[in-house]
Amino acid sequence: MGRRYLAAKDVALCAGKKAREFFRDFKNLKVDQKSLQDPVSEADRAVETLILEKLKKMFPEDSFLGEEFGGDPEESVWIIDPIDGTANFVKGIPYFCVSICFLQDNEAKIGIIYDPMADELFTAVKGKGAFVNDRQIQASRCSDFSLSLFGLGSSRRTSSEKYYKTVSALMDTTCEYRKLGAGALMLAHTAAGRLEGYFEAHLNSWDAMAGLLICREAGAFTNRFYTRDALTRGNITLACARPLKDKVLKLLKVVYNELA
Ligand code: LIP
């Protein structure tokens, strides 16, 4: 696992550098709409190509699943989001990241999230803790909603009405929230204790799985995201400070009773 971990860190840094180069000229990016409010740019494709080329060369025995080029996930699979926060990226908003997860024996073993604008590399190996730029991080231990800041995400893949109910229910607890448009990066900030949690009714595996592993290794509670089905279809996503877990689950299950 050590060799894959070190390689994934280096690849994420290279990918982030390439993303940053494209970002500097975002106004001239070729951008397509995959679906409503779901853009993809030449930068996403170029960065995923770079990641795939490097990892396939080093680990030809592994399989791959990427947001832009898909894949055929097998027992050992790299799950790749080249630019999480594409909607920010194509507008020139500097809040996005590269997300790489390595899954083996149906468990996330390596999670890497790199924010190239802040030059912050969030990393975790299962059972070995979570780090940012090689400094260990801990999730928030806050138990007071009035002192809490929660990350939220939403998309046209899920019910807007349920999202509004979620915002209202969170605000009623006296918690404040942020919706910043990059679920993987908000999960990384949850792991670093900067947010008391992150919730989104649906994230794809490439958005969520690296960040959820980093959150778990930082001591946060995370929901049961992973199933083989979730690998290709995504799932509901929650990470939060453990002292808030029961209250957050109770609040969210009123709107999303499938959350576990
Ligand atoms: C995005 C996520 C965001 C979600 C968007 C999209 P992308 O990932 O980071 O949280 O709300 O629908 O999935 O498409 O920028 O990689």
Residues whose N, C-alpha, C, O or C-beta is under 5 A from the ligand:
A	BS01	LIP	D81 I83 D84 G85 T86 A87 G153 S154 S155 G181 A182 G183 A184 D207
